[in-house]
C-alpha cells in the first residue's frame, strides 16, 4: 500500500491520477480512522496495489497518524510518498486556480495563505519524517511530475490504447480525434455502380483501390510516419488514449480501406490498437 500525503497544492491529485493509470486501486481523502480496517482488508487480498491519499483536513487525527502507520506496518508493506513544494510556488498555484487552501478556510482565525501553508507544513512534518519517498514538486510541470512518479515507483507508462476511426466528412469530423488524415484524394469506388454498395472492408473495393499506386503508397507512408512519431507524441503528452481519424467523403469506401490497412501494419508495434468504422454501412447482397 502506498500512502500519498503532503502539502495541499503540491500535486496529490495528479499523483493519484497517475497511479490509477498505472493500475493502482486509488482512494482519495481517506479519514485516518478508516486506515486500520483498509490495511487489514487489502493485506489479506493482495489482488491489486492500493494508493491512498490523506491530507491535513482533519488536523486532530494527524498527531496520532505516524504511530498508527508504524503499527500497521506489521500487517502490510506500507510506503509513504510525501509531496512538498516551496511556499511561494504553492501561493502562486492557489492564485492561478483560485481555490481555497483547506486550512485557510478552516482556521479559527483568519490566516493569510502563506501562514496557512506554513501551518500545514508544521502539522505534516512528522509524516514527512516517516516518508519513504519525498518529492519536491516546485519545479515540476504536470507532465514532469507524472514522469517522475513513474520513475521513482519503478513502473512504466500504461500500454497506449490507440483507436483508428474511419469516418465521412459529410457526417462531420470526430470531435475526439488527435490526428486527422484526409483520403478524399484517392480514387473513389463510389463511381463504380457495381461495387458502390460494398465497403472498404470488402474484396471488390479492396481490389479496386489496389489497382492504383496512390492508396498503397499512402498506407505505407502514413503507417511509417505513425510508427516513428507516435511514441514521441505519447511520451511528450503523457497520454494513455489516442484517436486517429481517417476520413473520406461518406466514410464507406476509401477511409475504411485505409484504416484497416494501416491498422494491420501498426498492430504488431501497438497491441492496444483497435479499429472503429463510424459511418460504414454493411453490404447487403
N, C-alpha and C positions, 0 to 999 in steps of 0.2 A: 504494500500500500504506500502511496505517495501523498503526503500532506502538503498542499500548496498554501503558503501563507506569506505575509509581508505587508508592506505599506500600501494603503489604498492609492491607486493610480500607477502602481509600479508594473502592472501587467498580469495580474492573476487571471482575469477573464481570458486574455489572449493565451496564456499558458494552458488553461483548462480546455479551450477550444482545440489547441494543438494536440494535447494529449488524447482528446476524444477522436481526432483524426487518426491517431496512432494506435487506436484500438482499446484505449482505457475506458472503463466504466466511470463516468465522472459525476460527482455530486458537488453542487455549489452551495456555499454558505451553510455548512453543516453546523448546528449548535454543538458545542463541546460536550454537552450532556449525553448526546447520542453516539459519541465516538466509541464508547466501550462496546455497545451492542453491535455496531457496524463492524468493528475489528473482529470480534468473535464470529460473526456470521460469515464474513468473507474469508477469514482464516481457515474455516472448515471446508469451504467450497473450492477455492483456488482456481476458479474457472476462468477468470479474466482479471487483468491488472486493474487496480482501483486507484483513482485520484480524487482527493477530497480537498476542496478549497475552504479555508477557515480564515476569518478576519477578526478585527478588533471591535466589532459592533457590540458584542456582549463583554464589555471590559471586566465585569465582575468575575467571569469564569477564566479569564486569561491567566491569572496568577497561579491557578492550580493546574493549568494545561500541561506545562512541561513535565511535572511529576506524573501526571496521568499517562502521558506518552511513554515515559520511561517504563512504567509498569506494564503497559500494553505491548511493549516490545518483547515481552516474554512469550506472547502468544502469536505474534506475527512479525514479519520483516517490515518495519515502518521506516520510511525515509522522509525527511523534511526538505522541501525546496522553499527557500526564503528569497523573495524578490524585494529589492530595495532600489532607491534612486535618490539623487540629491534633492534637497528641499526646493531649490529654485526650479528644478525640472518638474517636480510634482505640481508646484504652483502654476507653472505655465500650462501643463496638461489640463488641470482643472479649469483654468481660464479659457482654454480652447474648447473644452467640452461643455462648459457652463453647468456642470453637475456639482452638487454639494458634497463636501467631504463628510463621511459618516460621523466622525467625531465633532466636526464643526457644527452640525445641526443637532447633535445630541448633548452638547456640553451644557452644564448647568448655568454657566455664564457664557456670554458671547465670546468666542475666541476668533481672532484673526486666523486666516487659513494657514499661514506659516506656523503659528503656535499650535494649531490642531495637528499638523503634520509632525511636529517635534514631540508633542504629547503621545501620539500614536507610536512614534519611534521608541519612546521610553517604555510604553506598555509592552511592545513586542520584542524588546531586547532579550529577555530570557529565552524566547523561542528562537531568535536568531542565533544565540549561543549554542542551541541544541541542533541547529540545522546541519544536514549533510551536504547540501549544495546551497551556496549563496550567490545570487546573480544580481549585479548592479546594472539596471536597465537604463541608466541615464542617457547613454549614447546610442541606444538601440532604436531602430525603426520597428514597426510591427513585424515585417518580414525577417529582419535580423534577429529579433527575439525568437521567432519560430525556429529559425535555423539553429540558433544557439541551444535551444531546448532539445532539439533532436540530437545535437552533438553530445551534450552533457549526459543525456539519458541513454545514450548508446543505441538509439533507434534510428531507423531510416524513414524517409518520407513514405507515405502510403502509396500503393500502386495507383498510377494515374488511370482514371476512368475516362475514356475518350468516346464520344458519340459522333459518328459520321451520319449526317442527316441530309437526305436529298429533299428538294422542295421545288415548287414552281413559283417564279417571281410574280406571276399574275395573282397568286394567292397570298402574297406578302412574304417578306423575309423573316426568318426565325428570330425572335427577339432575344434569345439567349445565346446566339452564335458568337464565338470568339474569333473565328475565321470565316470568311465568305469567299467562295470561288464561283465564278460565273462561267458556265459552259454553253451559253447560247450561241457561241460562235461555231460550234461543232455542227456537222451535217445533221439534218433533222429528220428522223424516221417518220414524223407525223405526216409528211407529204407523200408517203407511200401508202396508199389505201389498203394494200394487202397486209401490212403489219401495224397499222395505226392502233388497233385495239390491244396490241401486246404492250408489255412494259420493258424497261431496260434490263430486267431480270430474265427475260425470255429469249430463247435461242434465235428467233428471227431478227429481233432488234440487235442482239449482240453481233450476229453475222453481218447485218447492215453496217453497223458502226465500224467493225473491224476490217472492212474492205478499204477504209480510209486510213491515212497515216496520222492525221491530227489527233484522233481520240487516243491512240496508243501512246503517242509522244506526250500528250498532256497528262495522261495517267502516270507514266513513268517519271516525268519531270516533277509533278506535284507530289508524288509519293516520296521521291528522293528529297525534295525540299522539307517535307514534314518530318521524315526520319532524321534529318540533320538538325532541324531547328526546334522541334517540339520539346526535347529535353531541356534546352537552354531557356525556352519560353516558360516552361513549368517551374524550373528552378528559380527563375527570377521573380515569379509572381506567387509562388507557394500555392499553386492550385492543386486540388485533388480531382476536379472535374473539368473537362474541356469539350466544347461542342464545335464541330466544323461543319458548316453548311455548304452544300454544293447544289447550285440552282440552275435549272433551265427554264423554259417558258412555262410549261404546265406541270412539271415535276413527275412526268410519266416515263420518258424515254432516256434522254441523254444524262440527266443528273442521276438517275437510278443506276444506269450502266457504270458511269464514272465512279460513283460512290462505292459500288460493290467491287470494282476492280482495284481501287485504291485500298479498300479495307483488306482485301486479300494480300496485298503487298505489305501492309503495316502490321497485320495481326501477329506475325512472329516476334516483332520487336515490342509490341504493345498488347499484351494479352488481355488487358482490361478494356479492349475496344469492342463496341457493338454498333450495329447499323440500324437506322430508322429511315423509313420512306414516308415522309409526311403526307404527300399528295398522290402517291401511286394508287392506281386502281388495278385490281387483278383482272387478267384476261379471262373472259368467259367465252368458250368455243361456241 
